[in-house]
Structure formats: structure tokens, C-alpha cells
């Protein structure tokens, strides 16, 4: 053991793909996830890496006993989703990387489908596949579009394979793109690291596409709670919403080309402030305004030097025009549509 990290010898030599699964207190979901990976119908070698983020359940014990051929990185401290995945990719050897949630269950042809499409492309692409609700079996999306404020809009149009982003619950990325983008920013901790890497890849001219074949089942909201519609009402948690709003601001400040950023960022901050005041008044709870919205604004200010430094580094490379970058943006704010349809979200 070194620096709190324990490793087990990998199963494969020269893997084509490295499946990276971040786990925190995943007993009850990760076993099914791992079995779905091990039972893949594909003809190429792959490795499975699990980073356990200082779980307080029996995750490490179960992984060692039941899945001895999995590469295990056991952290002694909780470091978050971004660091967990960065560690796994640093330890991986595959040409391709599949970031997979511990509460995701792959269809049996998922890896083969990813590989087939990736190898047929003339340029490196980020890929996703269809997402299904594990609880109901209903189709959730074929990838994600974004509105100007980076709210996620599920794609349900079979004719649209080029999308703004695919979820980090099941995200296929060539190592070349991972290296070019630098992976996930450690300081995001968790939430919207998938949005960041997809936006940055698109900024550098790499398509983000969803494959209409295959898919995965996802226990949405198992990790952070919320993030879904319950009884036709939006449901979320303070923690999830705070991380979501903060990291959307980070992605916008880092990835939007200058002409777009100077218009959208001030407008977004104003809209968020009004939204926070409105919801807090409706709920008669100032904790919502303080712990979500004020927290997000303060985080942007506190990290402004880090953001400016990272942004300068990003835009030193060749990137596409503002017009091309915004070509997949849906300009009607998605939150407004969801508010009209489902009412004010329940925040717990």
C-alpha cells in the first residue's frame, strides 16, 4: 500500500478498453454492474478498474472476495468522482476508456458496439449509448442537448446522433481525447465533469455522438439522491443542486468562447439569483438561497484565479468558432419548461 492506494494485479495484458468504475458505498448496485461488464459479448481484451472512495460499507471486502480479477484502487480518504476517475485512467492501459457508474448495468453488446463505432470513425469521438431507467425500464434519453445556461435536455429524437454531451454514467472516450482535454478537473469534485469534457472535446473539434444500438440501465439518483422526476414532480437534494449549479458556472466560465461568455455568464448569474430568491420565498426557506445559489456565486469568485488560468490554457489550442460551438444549443431555457410542466422542485 502506498499513499492510501491498494492495487490488485490486472486480469488482461494489452487491453483494448479500460472500464473505470468509481464506487462509494455501492453494495447493492456494483455487483450487478460488474457482472454486466464481465458478461460482455465482445472479442477483444478489456480491463476493469474500480476505485473505492473510502466506502463505509463492505465494498472493498466484497470486491476482493467476489471479483478478484478486477483492478482495485482503495482510497483511504474520500476524494470525489473526478479524482477517482483520474486515478483510474492514470493506472489504465486501454486505447479506449469507458467511464461507468457503479449503478449502471450494460446491455451485453455495449462494449462491442462502442468499439465497432469508434474504430470505424476517421476522427476520435466521444460516444454514449441509450439510457434506460433501471427501476421502470423506460427510455430516458439518447444523449443530451444543452440550453444556453447549460441545463441538460434529454435527446429523444432518433434522427439526432450528434449531441452536446453524454452522461458520465456511461461515457466512452478515446485516450487521445482524455489526454488532450486533461481529464476531469479535480476541483469539480463531482457533478458535470461529463459536461466539461464533452464541451471541451467539442470546442477542440471532436464530435460527441450517441449510438442508437445497445444501451444501459441506470439507477438514477442512487449516488447523490434526486436528479429525477417522482410522481410528476422534480426531486433533488441540497447537495446535488449546489454542486450542479456551481459546476455549471465552472463549465461555462471555462469552455464558452469569449463572445458567447461575455453575454451569457452575467445573464446566467442574474437569472440564478432571481431563481434562488423565488424558490426560497415559495418554500419559505432561506437555506435554499444560501446553500445553493450564494454558495455557487462565492465558489466562482473564490476560484476565479484557477478558472482564469485554466481557461487561458484551454484557449491556447486551436478551437472551433463560436457559431459551430453553439450549433447544438437549444435556445429556449429548459428550466422554464420544466417549471411549467412539473412545478417548483422538491429540495431535501
Protein Blocks (a to p, Z undefined) as FASTA:
>chain_A
ZZhiacdddfbghifbdcddddehkghjlmmmmmmmmmpccfbdcddddddehiablmlm
mmmmmmmmbccdddfbdebjklmmmmmmmmpmbfbdcdddfkbccdfklmmmmmmmmmmp
mbdcddddddddfknopafbgcjaddfkopacddfbfklmbdfbdcfkbccddfklmmmn
opaafklopghklmmmmmmmmmnopacdddfegcddddehklnggjiaeehiacddfklm
mmmmmmmmmmmmmmmcfklmmmmmmmmmmmmmmmmmmmmmmnopaklmmmmmmmmmmmmm
mmmmmmmmmmmmmmmpccddfklmmmmpcfbdfklmmmmmnopaddZZ
